[in-house]
Amino acid sequence: PESSLQRPVKELKGFAKVSLGPGEAKPVTFTLTERDFAFYHPRHQDWIAESGEFTIALAASSKDVRLTETVDLASTRKLHYTFDEYSFFREFWE
């Protein structure tokens, strides 16, 4: 729900096409990595995975969400603030 940069409301991180007959069920497994939670930060010129709460949604389509789960990501990476001509002291202080 919160990020230092504007991000899309939903991001596709994996999919599987599964053919099912009537009443049939099949297990589908996905593994999410740090990169799946990351975004490119132009100030750091690198991919950053910020600590915070993420909602994982399993869905038949973007509008047909079947299951959601919230996970907490704790990033262990230390970022050094970089100043440029567009920097504000308030950003440094935060």
N, CA, C and O of each residue as an XYZ file, in Angstrom:
376
protein
N       0.798     -1.224      0.000
C       0.000      0.000      0.000
C       0.837      1.284      0.000
O       0.346      2.337     -0.408
N       2.102      1.207      0.455
C       2.957      2.393      0.503
C       4.274      2.109     -0.199
O       4.817      1.007     -0.120
N       4.776      3.131     -0.891
C       6.057      3.021     -1.583
C       6.661      4.407     -1.694
O       5.949      5.411     -1.666
N       7.992      4.458     -1.820
C       8.648      5.757     -1.964
C       8.423      6.334     -3.362
O       8.577      7.539     -3.563
N       8.064      5.493     -4.322
C       7.714      5.934     -5.670
C       6.320      5.432     -6.017
O       5.846      4.449     -5.449
N       5.668      6.111     -6.951
C       4.350      5.673     -7.393
C       4.480      4.341     -8.127
O       5.336      4.181     -8.997
N       3.625      3.392     -7.768
C       3.659      2.058     -8.375
C       2.257      1.683     -8.824
O       1.276      2.238     -8.329
N       2.154      0.739     -9.762
C       0.825      0.288    -10.192
C       0.057     -0.358     -9.029
O       0.662     -0.876     -8.091
N      -1.258     -0.321     -9.100
C      -2.090     -0.933     -8.073
C      -1.881     -2.446     -8.069
O      -1.813     -3.064     -7.007
N      -1.779     -3.045     -9.273
C      -1.559     -4.486     -9.397
C      -0.413     -4.727    -10.376
O      -0.261     -4.004    -11.360
N       0.391     -5.752    -10.093
C       1.476     -6.152    -10.984
C       1.423     -7.665    -11.159
O       1.324     -8.401    -10.177
N       1.489     -8.133    -12.403
C       1.514     -9.565    -12.676
C       2.919    -10.093    -12.441
O       3.878     -9.599    -13.034
N       3.046    -11.100    -11.573
C       4.358    -11.658    -11.244
C       4.498    -13.109    -11.665
O       5.584    -13.677    -11.548
N       3.445    -13.714    -12.144
C       3.525    -15.093    -12.604
C       2.154    -15.554    -13.050
O       1.132    -15.029    -12.608
N       2.145    -16.542    -13.932
C       0.861    -17.110    -14.335
C       1.083    -18.535    -14.820
O       2.190    -18.923    -15.191
N       0.014    -19.289    -14.806
C       0.039    -20.651    -15.319
C      -1.292    -20.904    -16.000
O      -2.348    -20.576    -15.459
N      -1.241    -21.483    -17.178
C      -2.457    -21.857    -17.886
C      -2.747    -23.315    -17.541
O      -1.943    -24.204    -17.821
N      -3.903    -23.545    -16.933
C      -4.266    -24.872    -16.475
C      -5.603    -25.252    -17.097
O      -6.585    -24.520    -16.975
N      -5.632    -26.395    -17.760
C      -6.886    -26.898    -18.329
C      -7.546    -27.824    -17.316
O      -6.925    -28.766    -16.824
N      -8.805    -27.548    -17.011
C      -9.543    -28.334    -16.034
C     -10.858    -28.816    -16.626
O     -11.524    -28.099    -17.372
N     -11.211    -30.028    -16.281
C     -12.529    -30.536    -16.625
C     -13.511    -30.133    -15.548
O     -13.096    -29.605    -14.516
N     -14.805    -30.362    -15.750
C     -15.814    -30.018    -14.742
C     -15.527    -30.704    -13.408
O     -15.373    -31.924    -13.356
N     -15.456    -29.931    -12.342
C     -15.220    -30.450    -11.005
C     -13.782    -30.864    -10.729
O     -13.482    -31.341     -9.635
N     -12.898    -30.695    -11.686
C     -11.496    -31.096    -11.522
C     -10.701    -29.988    -10.842
O     -11.001    -28.805    -11.001
N      -9.687    -30.386    -10.084
C      -8.789    -29.438     -9.423
C      -7.361    -29.899     -9.634
O      -7.082    -31.098     -9.640
N      -6.452    -28.942     -9.808
C      -5.023    -29.237     -9.936
C      -4.241    -28.229     -9.110
O      -4.588    -27.048     -9.083
N      -3.186    -28.683     -8.434
C      -2.362    -27.723     -7.689
C      -1.468    -26.921     -8.634
O      -0.969    -27.443     -9.631
N      -1.280    -25.663     -8.307
C      -0.389    -24.774     -9.052
C       0.517    -24.104     -8.026
O       0.046    -23.602     -7.005
N       1.815    -24.098     -8.302
C       2.784    -23.536     -7.356
C       3.554    -22.391     -7.989
O       3.973    -22.470     -9.144
N       3.739    -21.316     -7.214
C       4.544    -20.175     -7.631
C       5.558    -19.878     -6.539
O       5.250    -20.011     -5.354
N       6.747    -19.482     -6.920
C       7.756    -19.032     -5.976
C       8.068    -17.578     -6.276
O       8.457    -17.239     -7.394
N       7.900    -16.725     -5.286
C       8.208    -15.308     -5.441
C       9.596    -15.039     -4.880
O       9.946    -15.523     -3.804
N      10.378    -14.268     -5.614
C      11.719    -13.904     -5.185
C      11.758    -12.426     -4.805
O      10.775    -11.708     -4.986
N      12.886    -11.979     -4.281
C      13.045    -10.566     -3.922
C      12.767     -9.665     -5.129
O      12.157     -8.606     -4.988
N      13.209    -10.083     -6.298
C      13.019     -9.281     -7.508
C      11.533     -9.070     -7.828
O      11.166     -8.050     -8.410
N      10.681    -10.024     -7.453
C       9.240     -9.888     -7.691
C       8.632     -8.753     -6.869
O       7.587     -8.219     -7.243
N       9.257     -8.381     -5.771
C       8.771     -7.294     -4.926
C       9.480     -5.971     -5.230
O       9.129     -4.934     -4.667
N      10.465     -6.008     -6.107
C      11.315     -4.841     -6.359
C      10.785     -3.960     -7.489
O       9.950     -4.379     -8.291
N      11.290     -2.743     -7.527
C      11.032     -1.798     -8.613
C      12.324     -1.041     -8.893
O      13.195     -0.946     -8.029
N      12.441     -0.508    -10.093
C      13.644      0.237    -10.446
C      13.538      1.642     -9.877
O      12.580      2.365    -10.149
N      14.533      2.021     -9.085
C      14.563      3.357     -8.475
C      15.604      4.197     -9.207
O      16.798      3.917     -9.109
N      15.170      5.224     -9.940
C      16.113      6.009    -10.739
C      17.177      6.741     -9.921
O      18.294      6.933    -10.401
N      16.852      7.149     -8.707
C      17.835      7.867     -7.900
C      18.988      6.943     -7.493
O      20.145      7.365     -7.480
N      18.681      5.698     -7.163
C      19.715      4.734     -6.763
C      20.254      3.951     -7.957
O      21.250      3.237     -7.842
N      19.588      4.091     -9.101
C      19.962      3.382    -10.327
C      20.121      1.882    -10.069
O      21.109      1.258    -10.456
N      19.105      1.333     -9.398
C      19.139     -0.080     -9.042
C      17.717     -0.553     -8.732
O      16.807      0.256     -8.548
N      17.544     -1.869     -8.678
C      16.270     -2.473     -8.288
C      16.208     -2.515     -6.769
O      17.135     -2.993     -6.116
N      15.099     -2.008     -6.203
C      14.927     -1.883     -4.761
C      13.675     -2.651     -4.338
O      12.619     -2.508     -4.955
N      13.792     -3.454     -3.301
C      12.635     -4.101     -2.664
C      12.489     -3.461     -1.288
O      13.256     -3.754     -0.371
N      11.501     -2.588     -1.153
C      11.304     -1.877      0.106
C      10.570     -2.744      1.119
O       9.744     -3.585      0.762
N      10.885     -2.523      2.373
C      10.159     -3.204      3.444
C       8.720     -2.721      3.455
O       8.435     -1.567      3.135
N       7.824     -3.613      3.824
C       6.429     -3.214      3.931
C       5.485     -4.371      3.728
O       5.883     -5.533      3.651
N       4.234     -4.016      3.645
C       3.153     -4.976      3.501
C       2.798     -5.137      2.027
O       2.642     -4.149      1.309
N       2.671     -6.377      1.583
C       2.291     -6.672      0.210
C       1.091     -7.608      0.220
O       1.013     -8.512      1.051
N       0.152     -7.396     -0.704
C      -0.994     -8.274     -0.839
C      -0.783     -9.148     -2.068
O      -0.617     -8.646     -3.180
N      -0.790    -10.461     -1.855
C      -0.660    -11.426     -2.936
C      -2.078    -11.843     -3.323
O      -2.865    -12.234     -2.461
N      -2.403    -11.764     -4.596
C      -3.740    -12.124     -5.064
C      -3.640    -13.242     -6.098
O      -2.855    -13.155     -7.043
N      -4.431    -14.279     -5.915
C      -4.552    -15.350     -6.896
C      -5.883    -15.143     -7.600
O      -6.919    -14.971     -6.957
N      -5.845    -15.161     -8.931
C      -7.042    -14.773     -9.664
C      -7.153    -15.491    -10.996
O      -6.155    -15.939    -11.562
N      -8.379    -15.595    -11.487
C      -8.626    -16.113    -12.828
C      -8.361    -15.018    -13.858
O      -8.017    -15.306    -15.005
N      -8.523    -13.760    -13.443
C      -8.218    -12.591    -14.274
C      -8.001    -11.417    -13.327
O      -8.175    -11.556    -12.116
N      -7.624    -10.270    -13.868
C      -7.370     -9.107    -13.011
C      -8.621     -8.656    -12.263
O      -8.523     -8.004    -11.223
N      -9.785     -8.997    -12.784
C     -11.036     -8.596    -12.142
C     -11.716     -9.742    -11.408
O     -12.749     -9.538    -10.770
N     -11.154    -10.940    -11.490
C     -11.749    -12.119    -10.866
C     -10.775    -12.708     -9.837
O     -10.217    -13.787    -10.039
N     -10.585    -11.987     -8.745
C      -9.657    -12.401     -7.693
C     -10.340    -13.466     -6.831
O     -11.452    -13.268     -6.343
N      -9.647    -14.607     -6.651
C     -10.224    -15.725     -5.906
C      -9.679    -15.836     -4.489
O     -10.377    -16.320     -3.597
N      -8.437    -15.395     -4.266
C      -7.799    -15.570     -2.966
C      -6.766    -14.472     -2.772
O      -6.024    -14.153     -3.701
N      -6.704    -13.888     -1.580
C      -5.671    -12.893     -1.265
C      -5.023    -13.234      0.072
O      -5.643    -13.835      0.950
N      -3.771    -12.839      0.200
C      -3.024    -13.025      1.439
C      -2.054    -11.854      1.560
O      -1.448    -11.440      0.572
N      -1.910    -11.328      2.758
C      -0.989    -10.225      3.006
C       0.290    -10.778      3.632
O       0.245    -11.590      4.556
N       1.429    -10.323      3.108
C       2.727    -10.734      3.646
C       3.531     -9.488      3.991
O       3.358     -8.435      3.378
N       4.411     -9.619      4.979
C       5.310     -8.524      5.358
C       6.698     -8.839      4.842
O       7.245     -9.910      5.107
N       7.265     -7.893      4.098
C       8.615     -8.050      3.577
C       9.546     -7.165      4.388
O       9.293     -5.971      4.546
N      10.611     -7.742      4.899
C      11.611     -6.985      5.654
C      12.901     -6.965      4.840
O      13.625     -7.960      4.780
N      13.176     -5.837      4.223
C      14.384     -5.687      3.424
C      15.583     -5.504      4.347
O      15.503     -4.768      5.330
N      16.686     -6.164      4.040
C      17.895     -6.041      4.859
C      18.932     -5.153      4.178
O      20.034     -4.970      4.695
N      18.582     -4.612      3.037
C      19.523     -3.795      2.271
C      19.542     -2.362      2.795
O      18.490     -1.752      2.979
N      20.724     -1.833      3.032
C      20.891     -0.449      3.478
C      21.094      0.433      2.252
O      21.970      0.178      1.425
N      20.272      1.475      2.149
C      20.377      2.407      1.033
C      21.019      3.696      1.500
O      20.706      4.207      2.575
N      21.910      4.211      0.693
C      22.537      5.490      0.984
C      21.842      6.560      0.150
O      21.666      6.416     -1.060
N      21.455      7.625      0.822
C      20.754      8.694      0.132
C      21.718      9.411     -0.802
O      22.862      9.681     -0.437
N      21.255      9.715     -1.996
C      22.076     10.454     -2.954
C      21.406     11.794     -3.254
O      20.197     11.863     -3.478
N      22.200     12.836     -3.256
C      21.696     14.171     -3.567
C      21.892     14.462     -5.040
O      22.880     14.048     -5.647
N      20.935     15.181     -5.607
C      21.090     15.701     -6.962
C      20.421     17.076     -6.994
O      19.992     17.587     -5.959
N      20.336     17.665     -8.174
C      19.786     19.021     -8.261
C      18.291     19.081     -7.943
O      17.741     20.170     -7.772
N      17.623     17.915     -7.861
C      16.186     17.869     -7.566
C      15.900     17.396     -6.142
O      14.746     17.140     -5.799
N      16.929     17.280     -5.316
C      16.773     16.787     -3.948
C      16.201     17.865     -3.033
O      16.446     19.058     -3.212
N      15.433     17.410     -2.050
C      14.911     18.280     -1.016
C      15.487     17.814      0.319
O      15.651     16.613      0.537
N      15.792     18.744      1.204
C      16.332     18.387      2.500
C      15.339     17.506      3.271
O      15.756     16.630      4.029
N      14.044     17.725      3.088
C      13.025     16.935      3.758
C      13.186     15.445      3.437
O      13.019     14.602      4.318
N      13.509     15.117      2.186
C      13.717     13.712      1.796
C      14.903     13.111      2.539
O      14.846     11.968      2.993
N      15.974     13.882      2.661
C      17.146     13.420      3.397
C      16.802     13.186      4.862
O      17.213     12.186      5.452
N      16.052     14.106      5.442
C      15.711     14.018      6.848
C      14.851     12.795      7.129
O      15.007     12.155      8.169
N      13.935     12.459      6.205
C      13.066     11.284      6.381
C      13.865     10.019      6.297
O      13.309      8.928      6.420
